[in-house]
Amino acid sequence: MKNLNRRQWLRTAGLAAGAAAFIGPSAVAGVPSFSDYLRKIDGLDLPPGVIKLSSNENPYGPSEKARQAMVAAFDDACRYPFQERVDLTNKLAEKYGLSPDHILVTIGSTEGLKITALTYAIDGEIVTADPTFEAMLYYAEHFGAHIVRVPVKEDMTTDLNGLDRRISNNTNLVFLCNPNNPTGTIVNARELQQFCEATSRRTMLFSDEAYYDYITEPGYPSMVELVKKDYNVIVSKTFSKVYGLAGLRIGYLIARPDIIARLKERQVERTTVLSCHAASAALDEQDFYRFSLQKTNEAKKIIYDTLDELGLKYVPSHANFIFFETGREIDDFRQQMMDLGIRVGRPFPPFRKWCRVSTGTIEEVQQLRSALLKAFS
Ligand SMILES: Cc1ncc(COP(=O)(O)O)c(C=O)c1O
């Protein structure tokens, strides 16, 4: 059996049809798994003293109120988070003016990406921009999905017309990350609205809004508006970024109740009691939210100024990271920055001479500035 994968073995044993329904799709040989992907993101050892600017976290979190809420909930950590999740779902429903049936709290928004792939596209086709946030794509591809990647435009924005041209009868889902990771770009608001409305009449549209809070354009639309109008749209949100709770693994999906019900069938686990309490407190706390945005903008200004000084090209960002052109192979540049005490983001092919760097605290960004000045001296 050594040279047969599980699917081939089942086929030769005549068991494929029945068993496939039972065990689900099997991995595609040679395609990296999601755990390989996670290792690639952050698998490098982080030596003491090295500043981590590689995962777009918010170093100011958790806020004081979120900390207090977790401490107050310690005694309940011996319980499963049934009521806590219901309470948070209700609170989120209220925030968006939707019913609780429109919301699914997930273990980080990554779980939302995974169960969406499982529900809609695991053996099918996903159309998306390239480069973009790969979690859903890697996961689905590993189990046999076909990913149609449409290169971003010259200005690094997502090519909506290009995506539209590649959508076919085979397409199960369009993955749109807006603001996009790693480019930090958003698409034109009117074009976004038109694209999402038209696309969701043809297939499922997934709008990953992990960085929505950082958008600087006033009145920029969230695709939650289309959920309210019953379109085929799933929106994902997270507490990992502006709320500073990445380590607590909590996010949520927003979609029509029938879509949420299907997604829920693929969920087997819940986030934690402490995460729900922290997220709930975070939603109430406007001061920390504003503080996070202000500090991110200050940090971005320092990075922009440094890149301008060095004459390095960058993409103005609507997120908590900046994508810039180093002119050096990213693996070499990453090592060079590690030697200077900073871990920057992973490679984002085909832009192998570009680097994504996250905003840290002002002190961390000042150290990034010194490291960049040294690296390009
Ligand atoms: C675009 C995008 N979506 C989703 C995530 C996953 O976030 P989490 O699982 O922490 O909610 C990230 C993380 O960096 C991201 O960049």
The ligand as a MOL file (V3000), in Angstrom:
LIG
                    3D

  0  0  0     0  0            999 V3000
M  V30 BEGIN CTAB
M  V30 COUNTS 16 16 0 0 0
M  V30 BEGIN ATOM
M  V30 1 C -6.9450 38.7030 5.6280 0
M  V30 2 C -6.9020 37.8590 6.8380 0
M  V30 3 N -7.9570 37.1050 7.1330 0
M  V30 4 C -7.9850 36.3200 8.2190 0
M  V30 5 C -6.8980 36.2620 9.0630 0
M  V30 6 C -6.9410 35.3120 10.2100 0
M  V30 7 O -7.1410 35.9470 11.3820 0
M  V30 8 P -7.6940 35.2280 12.6910 0
M  V30 9 O -7.8120 33.7740 12.4350 0
M  V30 10 O -6.6990 35.5450 13.7400 0
M  V30 11 O -9.0330 35.8530 12.9270 0
M  V30 12 C -5.7690 37.0290 8.8120 0
M  V30 13 C -4.6090 36.9690 9.7040 0
M  V30 14 O -3.6020 37.5820 9.5510 0
M  V30 15 C -5.7670 37.8430 7.6510 0
M  V30 16 O -4.7010 38.5640 7.3260 0
M  V30 END ATOM
M  V30 BEGIN BOND
M  V30 1 1 1 2
M  V30 2 1 2 3
M  V30 3 2 2 15
M  V30 4 2 3 4
M  V30 5 1 4 5
M  V30 6 1 5 6
M  V30 7 2 5 12
M  V30 8 1 6 7
M  V30 9 1 7 8
M  V30 10 2 8 9
M  V30 11 1 8 10
M  V30 12 1 8 11
M  V30 13 1 12 13
M  V30 14 1 12 15
M  V30 15 2 13 14
M  V30 16 1 15 16
M  V30 END BOND
M  V30 END CTAB
M  END
